[in-house]
């Protein structure tokens, strides 16, 4: 009899484990893309869009002489979380002054270090260049590259009087 009771208790305990139930739930979220770009007055070392938005920016620059513009301080700065990376290209137009039907030009070079330069050429279109590129990202991160300016002395010193304006344009493209 004791053996039978022991057997029934063992069977009852073993059977209870077979009929155990599970409960669970899933956790999900969606991370929105974050892509920001700004021309900053100093190297951007942050890694958030808020930090980039709060960084001091450059919106214009006045040329007062030809040659290297030692008093210009500009950095192309970006922040992104795009998994597949991004590319930033740059184009520029020569500084122009138009009176009536006559347009005059002052050319300049935008450079990024010693290897990467872009030089305007009067009315001619010059193909954009890639100035920042990341093939992939593993987190939200920032990047910054210094911009230099060199005004062509020949076109500057031989220019006719007038107000001249050129535009340097950066384009951000997520991969």
Secondary structure, 3 states (H helix, E strand, C coil): CHHHHHHHHHHHHHHHHHCCCCCCCCCCCCCCCCEEEEEECCCCCCCCHHHHHHCCECCCCCCCCCEECCCCCEEEEEEECCCCCEEEEEEECCEEEEECCEEEEECEEEEECCCEEEECECCECCCCEEEEEECCCCCCEEEEEEEEEEECHHHHHCCCCCCCECCEEEEEEEC
